[in-house]
């Protein structure tokens, strides 16, 4: 329950700072809350020495890191509702998953963070996976979620997400903001999009057809047989950036096996 208390304290500070006080004007606060679906501690922020996440590390240095955060339930909609209301699922009403046959919703009288902040003059936005309801309890001024877009686009397509974040930031609006970016990765996708088959479940694991870039290299005119089978995509996702250090690692690994390789930058 500490996690929800921390989030609420942080965001309530925004509410307080946006009110007009007769003593002295306070600086407006902004909040960017990032949630990854089924992610663990695979980042440098939480002392992971294998996965390199320099961008997240820099963001954490400038923001607030939760060192003692807990969730009251290991399920999607209930945990999201707890983050956005400060209440566990048995108090906010989100006992199970929100969409499809499950059809759980929070109680109508629950006052969520986006509702409270909006009423306090804070601009609210959500990009990615929402998975809570009803809309009256969880309203956002700016919303691109699975409710009005393909979750593969707003929840997994990094380029699309980047453009939506830029659109939110460039809006002609001087109010302080609360932006909630909820990635659908690294959650599995085969159950919702079976047309992609096992690729969703085994992406980047090194098996044929599960992340090899040989086809891309052939299209680029590289005719040599790809002998150095590396988990390029998997490592890029894990590290978040194919930087020069990563390139040196690939070069050294391939030289040791007498293989050649090319790096394909994905933006």
Secondary structure, DSSP 8 states (H G I E B T S, - for coil): -HHHHHHHHHHHHHHHHHS--SS-------EEEEEETT--S-SGGGT-SSS--HHHHHHHHHS---SS---S-SSHHHHHHHHHHSS-HHHHS--S--STTT-----TT---HHHHHHHTT-EEEEEE------TTTS--SEEEETTTS-HHHHTT-HHHHHHHHHHHHTSS--S-EEEEEEE-TTS--TTT-GGGTTHHHHTTSSSTTSS--HHHHHHTT--S-------HHHHHHHHS---HHHHHHHHHHHHHHT---------
